[in-house]
Amino acid sequence: MKTGWGPMDAASTVGRGRRVRSRAPRQAARPAPDAGLGLQPAEVCDNHHRHRHPATMPLGSHPITSVTCFGVGEGWPCPDRNHASFLFRFGDTRILVDAGDGLSSTYKAIGPGYDVIDRVFLSHMHSDHVGGFSLFVQGLWLEKRHRPLPVHMPGAGIPALKAWLNATILFEELVGFPIYWEPLASAVKVREADVTVTPFPTTHLESLRRAFQKAHKTSCFDTFGFLFEGHGKRVGHTADIGHVDDLDSLLSHRLDLLVCELSHVQAEDLFAKLKGKDIGRIAFIHVERQLWADKPGLKRLAKSMLGGIPFVIAQDGDEISF
C-alpha cells in the first residue's frame, strides 16, 4: 500500500513485515535508543520516524518512544485493516489503547511479549474498540502472563465486560492473573512509572445516548480520548470523536504526536481545525472507507489544508516514533 508523510508527500510502499521505502532523501543511520530521538523539522520526515514493527528490525533498533498500530480500521468491516488497537511505548512503559478485532493474532505476530503491557485503556464500548478484548485476555492466559492487568475504561461498561469474560470461561482463578478494573473519569490522571495518562471526554456517542439511553439504561455511552505525557513528550490519542471541538483541550498545548481518527467528522473540518496548531506530527487512523480507498486524494487534500504539519496515513503494523 502507498502511504506517506505530508509536506514532502514521501510516499512509501509497504508490505507486511518489510521496512518502509521512501522517496525522501536518505538520512544517516538511526541512532541507538539511548542517543535520543527528537523531532525532525517538517521538511525532513522520513523513515527515521516511521518504520515496520520491531519484530522485523535488528535488536535494539526500535525507538524508545513510539506507537505501534495493531489495527487502524474504522467500524465497518475492513478487508485490509484490523480494528482499533495501539501500543504506546515510553521507554520501558507500555500502554495498550483499545482492543478491536484482530488484536490477538497481530499482537502474537509483532507484539513485544505478554508480560510487558503495564495498563490497558479502553476508550468506549463499541465493538471495533473492545471486540477483541476477551480473546486477547485468553492469549494472556495461554502465554502465561502473571502480572496483574489494570484495565481503565468507562465505568458503566465494566460490569458488562466482566460478565463477558466470565461467560467465555475466562474467570480470574483460571487465567492466573488479576484484572484490576478502573473507571475512567475526565481529567483524572493515571500514572504508570514516569508516564501520565489523562482522559478527556468526547461526544462520539451523544446522539445515540439521547436516542436510546432511556430504553437501554445498562448500556454505556461514555467515550474518551487520551493525553500521554512522559519522557519529555506529549502525545494525543483521539479515539472516536463526535465533533472537531472535542479536540480543544488536547490542542491547547503542543503535541509531539497526534493520533487522530478520520471517520466521524468531515476531513475538511478536521484539517481546518488542526491547521496552525503546534503539532509535531499527525498519524491519521480510523480513516473512513471512501477516503481510505482514495488515499492519494486524501493526501493531497491534507497537504493542501494542514499548513505544513507532517502527517502519515497509518496502516496496520506501523510503528511511529515521536
Buried (B, 14 or more C-beta within 10 A) or exposed (E): BEBBBBBBBBBBEBEBEEBBEBEBEEEEEBEEBEEEBEBBEBEBBBBBBBBBBBBBBEEEBBBBBBBBBBBBBBBEEBEEBBBBBBBBBBEEBBBBBBBBBBBBBBBEBBBBEBBBBBBBBBBBBBEBBBBBBBBBBBBBBEEEBEEEBBBBBBBBBBEEBBEBBEEEEBEEEEBEBEBEBBEBBEEEEBEBEEBBBBBBBBBBBBEBBEEEBEEEEEBBBBBBBBBBBBBEBBBBBBBBBBBBEBBEBBBEEEBBBBBBBBBBBEBEEBBBBBEEBEBBBBBBBBBBBEBBEEBEEBBEBBBEBBBEBBBBBBBBBBBBBB
